[in-house]
């Protein structure tokens, strides 16, 4: 029995799809004005695990993911520049060019992390007609108003249960707001459906509409695309916890107002990847705060992408995960150990070998208990250490578990070194110099750095040698 946490109900409940055996899944994709950071990628790993668990449970999954390439402003208050325009200015390219470039980079990161691609990619700029139609529908039902020179807005006062996803006190917000804070809005919670292009200037991305030349609001994009590809009712909508209070709250408001009935059965959100700070609270990884790390950086430092996936699986998706290089080193070492185990077992595997049901039952119970990946990893190591089991059966069990874990067990090979032999020797020499100077912490750091790349140092009276992990 698959049980999942629902943000709307605040409880973990038995999952029941709208249509038996089938699941419609929508996941919020990237705003392609910059590279995905590893905090973003943690969310996509969690969503990939969800999709894989649904498939393991026998469901046929229809997965849709959007690409936001217009309309995402630098402020949730519907002010500021479009992030795509900002990115275009930064890169010295057109908004269309950077959208294409960063979407390709995003897809490359997904492949590196063994994340299954969606069945449907949908770009906001390919669905302008659908977005205009959604705004027209809301206008006909009396949910909109226009602010001269600004845009068309959704009137949240018309919706008694606005903010129900996060138990938002909309009345309290309205009562406490000062006039100058709303900047022409009737209520501080109102949000833009269609923004007008600034007078006297031409945007790179703008379209004619019944209300004037402009571009869609960020929230209306996901609603229009999700309805087009998954229908007026769907099973699961996912994203990061930062989407709850504004983006997903506004998606619910406009979609349920437009169609007159509940829209999504299950809202599932993944927690942040955070960077610990000395003497203070951990900070959310964010491009706007310029405190983000990319997968390319991890690779340049010698880490395998799937070692980062393993690192993410060590925490439950609804718990914040603190990123440190030491924690990533530990995950990389565990991943290298898993590779050695797989290589030892593979020669004994035969086509007729079956997964060990006793171990699979423990694994499935963890996976179907709201995607408990730490327990699922424990089940994986339990079968790997089962001395009573035949090697071929253990390998078959690991393959079956990897349908969810996505660690690439079938493809695991010794592979090439992530660092040249000359670079290894230089680091060994640097370590020797650090030890001679009494800088033992630095020497240990070099040992850990090499270990994370699958290289083990062995000291002896005659010097230091190295071997693969």
Buried (B, 14 or more C-beta within 10 A) or exposed (E): EBBBBBBBEEEEEEBEBEEEEEBBBBBBBBBBBBBBBBBBBBBBBBBBBBBBBBBBBEBEBBBBBBBBBBBBBBEBBBEEEBBBBBBBEEBEBEBBBBBBBBBEBBBEBBEBBBBBEBEBBBBBBEBBEBBBBBBBBBBEEEBBBBBEEBBBBBBBBBBEEBBBBBEBEBBEBBEEBEEEEBEBBBBBBBBBBBBBBEEEEEBBBBBEBEBBEBBBBBBBBBBBBBBBBBEBBBBBBBBBBBBBBBBBBBBBBBBBBBBEEEBBBBBBBBBBBBBEEEEEEBEBBBBEEEBBBBBBEBBEBBBBBBBBBBBBBBBBBBEEBEBEBEBBBBBBBBBBBBBBBBEEBBEEBEEEBEBBEEBBEBBBBBBBBBBBBEBBBEBBEBBBEBEEBBBBBBBBBBBBBBEBBBBBBEEBEEEEBBBEEEBBEEBBEEBBEBBEEEEEEBBEBBBBBBBBBBBBBEEEEEEBEBEEB
